[in-house]
Amino acid sequence: MVDRTPREGTTREASSRPKTWTRPSALPSPEARPGIQHRWIRTSTLGNGDTTNVSSRFREGYTPVKATDYPELQVFSDHDSRFPENVEVGGLLLCAIDEDIAKDRVRQQLDQTNRQMEAVDNSYLRQSDPRMPVLKPERSSRTSKFGDG
């Protein structure tokens, strides 16, 4: 007679590896949703409210997300929160913005940065000695190695 193990003892669940613990992040990341970008907005620093920052972000188009719409985050709202139905962790409020508005915001910021760099270049060229050859301003980063290691 052959001694056989019951089939219930050889299932995948019985032979799977033990689950391991991983440290949760301080700020949970919401699942990506089409057409929406998420951002944590500062509502307070060291217990002092930052209404100026919150108002500015709301005028840019950010809106606080409802905790009921993001059950995967598993967070409780801060005790003294001004946004009790929303997701707020440690003085940071999870907000969403339309992806097109966010891309336009980035584009406008890049345009402003380019205009500022052009103004710096023009100022540099204006201050240079006219007897010297006109050089195009060069921006580059270089690294060098000291010694043999």
N, C-alpha and C positions, 0 to 999 in steps of 0.2 A: 504494500500500500504506500502511495506517494503522499507526503505531507505537503499540502498546497496552502498558500496564503490566500485569504479571501480577496477578491477583486477590489473591494472598498479600500483596502490598505495600500493599493498601488496607484491611486489617483494622482493627478498633477498637483493638487493642493497638498497632498501629503508629502510630495517630494520637492516642493518649491523651497526656495531659500527663505530664511527668516527675514522679516521686514526690519529695516534699519531706521533709526531716528535721524532726522536732519533738523538743524536749527532753523526756525522760521525767520523770515526777513522782518526787519522793523516796519517796513512799509510794504504791504502786499501789492502785487501787480495785478491789475484787473485783466481779464481775458480780452484779447483784441476784438474789437467790433468794427465791422466795415463802415467807413465814412466818418469815424470818430477817433480823435486822439485824446489821450488822458494826460493829466498833469496834476501833481500835488501842489496846492497853493498854500502859502504860509498865512495862517490866521492869527498866530500869536508867537511871541518869543519870550521865554522865561516868564510865562504867565501874563504878559502884557499884550493886549489885543493889538493887531495890526490892521485896523480897518482901512487904512490908506491902500495897502497892498491888495486886500480883498476887493475893494471897490474898483481899483485900477484893472484887475484881472477880469472882473465881471463886465466892465465897459469894453474890454478887448473881445468879449464873446464867450468866455468860459462860464459854464453853469455847473453848480454842484450836482453830483450824482446821488440818487436815492440809494440808501443801503438795501432796500428791498429789491432793487434791480440788479444788485451784485451780491447774491448770497454766497458765492464762492470765496469771497474775501474773508468771511467769518470774523468780523471785527465788531466791537461795541463802540459806540460813540463816546467821546470824552465826557466826563461827568458834568462839567460846567459849559458844555458846548453851546454856541449860539446856533448851531446847525444840527439839532438832535436827530433828525430823520436822515441825515446824510452821513457819508463816510468821512470821519475826522479822526486822525491818529496823531497824538502828540503835537497839536497845534498846526497840523497840515490837513487840508481839506481836499479830497479827491474831486477833481472837476473834469468836465469833458468839453471839447470844442469841435466844431465841424472841421473835417480834414482840409477842405478847400480854404477855409479862413486861416487855419494854421499854416498852410503852405504859403499863402499870400503874405502873412505876417513875416515869415522867414525871408521871403523874397524882398520885401520892403526893407528889412533890417540889413540884408546884404547890399542892397542899393545904397542905403545910407552909409554903410561902411566904405563902399567903393568911392562915394563922393568925398568922404572925409580923407581917404588916402590920396585922392587926386588933389585935394586942397593942400595937403602936406607936401606933396610933390611940387605943386606950383609955387608954394612958399619957399621951398628949398631952392628951386631953380631961380627964383626972383632974387634971392640973397646971394647967389653965387657970383663970382667975379666974371664980368663980361669978357675979359681978355682970355679966360680959360675956355677950353673946348666944352661945349654943352654935353654933359653926360646924362644919360638916362638913369634915373634913380634905380638902384638895384636892391631888391629885398630877397635875401636868401639866408638860410641857416647852414652853418658848417660846423662840423665837429672835427677835432684833431686828437690824436692819441699822444699822450706824453709817455716817454720811456718805452721800455720793452715789455712791461706788464708786471 
